[in-house]
Amino acid sequence: VLLKQVELKVAELDGFCIGVQLLSGRAVQIKVTENITVHDVKRSIQVQLGISLASQCLLFQEKLLANETRMGALDVVEGSILTLLTNTGVEEALQAASEALECLCKRDIVEIKSRA
């Protein structure tokens, strides 16, 4: 029994890898343990991807994760995937949509003028 407890403690220290995937499809792997918090994961994301903590929202099984939640409380296991939503991604999408709309409007005006 003592040997099993030692093996479990060593496994806990070693941790396991989870994936973090952005909506763009880009993904990174992060090594975690059961005691690591969502905030700790966000700090790793900031280091790896340069996305500020304030811009990050993490989801697991379609649920928004609170910063103080520990991985062990989430049923996260080796190979689990967290989804990363970012404020910057929303801003970029809105900017692209705005530019596309502006372009369409200009093209429509030119087309209307050419028909006249």
C-alpha positions, 0 to 999 in steps of 0.5 A: 500500500505504501508503494502505491501511495509513493507512485501516486505522489510521483505521478502527481508531481510529474503532471500530465499534458492538456491541450489548449485550443483557440477558435482559429484552430491553433493549439498548444500543450501545457503540462499541469498537475491536479493542484494547478489552477485555471489562473496558472494555466492562463499564465502559461498561455500568456508566456507561450502565446503572448495573450494577456491574462485579462484577454483570456477566457477558458472553457472546458466541456462548454463551461466557463472556468473560474480562475481559482478552480483547480484542474483536479476539480474539473475531471481534466485528464491527460489529453483533455482539451480546453478552449481558449476564447480571447477578447483580442479574437473578438476585436479582430473578427469585428474589425475584419467584418467591418472592413468587409462591409465597408468594401462591399458598400463601396463596390455596390456604390460603384456598381450602382453608378455604372448602371446609371 
